[in-house]
Amino acid sequence: MDQTVLITGASSGIGEATAKYFLQKGWNVAATMRSPNKTHLESNKSIIFPLLDVNDPATINAAIAETLKHFGRIDVLVNNAGYALMGPIEGVTTEELQQQFQTNVFGVVSTMQAILPIFRQQKSGTIINVASVGGRIGFPMTASYHGTKWAVEGISEAMRFELEPLGIRIKIIEPGGIKTNFINHGATWAIHPEYKKPIAQVQKFMYKINDSLPEPDGVAKSIYRAATDRSQKLRYSPHGEMFLLLHSLLPDRLWRSLVKTLML
C-alpha cells in the first residue's frame, strides 16, 4: 500500500526539500502551503498542493480531508511551517510575540489535534515536528523564536507518552544552520534603539554564514529516516550535532565566550 505524508510549509526550504525526497522514495505527498499557486514543485499523480494555513483551523481540516479523499490515508504528518521573530525581547511587542507563538506553537498543536483522530482510528501514524537546535540551546537576539521551539520540544516529549499506547509515534527534528530563504525572508526583526549594535552584529553574522550553510536536503533525509525507521527514537539533529555536543561538553563560561566571540 502506498504511504502518504502531509507536510506543512512546503512552498520552500525544508518543506519543499522534504516533499521532493518523499516523492523520490515513492510516497504520496500532500505538499501544503498558504499559497499553492506559488509552488515550485512539479505536479504529478503522487503529489497534491492543498491550501493550509496553520493559523486557520478550517484550512487544516480541509487539507486533511482533501488528502484523504485523494490518497485514501495519511501515514505521516510533518509540521514544518513557521517563521522566526528575531531581536531583543525588550523590543518585541505583545502582538508580535503572540503571533510568533500562534504560528510556531499553536499552529503545530492545531494540526496535531486535527490529525490525531485519524491516526487513532488507523492505530498507526507518525507526527514529525520540525523544531531546531535552538529548541535546546539559546543564542543572542533570538529569544522569541527559541521560546517557541523549546515549547514544541516540551510538548512533543510529553506527548510521546500519551500516543505510544495508541500506536502513534512522535518525532522531533532539530536542524542546525541550513541554507534556505529563512534568514533573508523567513525572519522578522524587532528593534530597539538600545540594542542597535548587537542587532547589527547578529544580522551580519547570519548573513555572512548563510551561503556557506548546508542545503536542506540533509534535513529532508533525516525527516524521512524519522518517518521510516520504526524506532521510538525522539530526536534527530541534522547539521546540529556539533552545536549540541559542544554545548554539553564545554563549561558554561567557555560556551558563553564562544557564542559571544562568534556572534557579538
Buried (B, 14 or more C-beta within 10 A) or exposed (E): EEBBBBBBBBBBBBBBBBBBBBBEBEBBBBBBBBEBEEBEBEEEEBBBBBBBBBBBBEBBBBBBEBBBEBBEBBBBBBBBBBBBBBBBEEBBEEEBBEBBBBBBBBBBBBBBEBBBEBBBEBEEBBBBBBBBBBBBBBBBBBBBBBBBBBBBBEBBEEBBEEBEEBEBBBBBBBBBBBBBEBBEEBBBBBEBEEBEEBBEBBBEBBEEBBEEBBEBBBBBBBBBBBBBEEEEEBBBBBBBEEBBEBBEEEEEEEBEEEBEEEBE
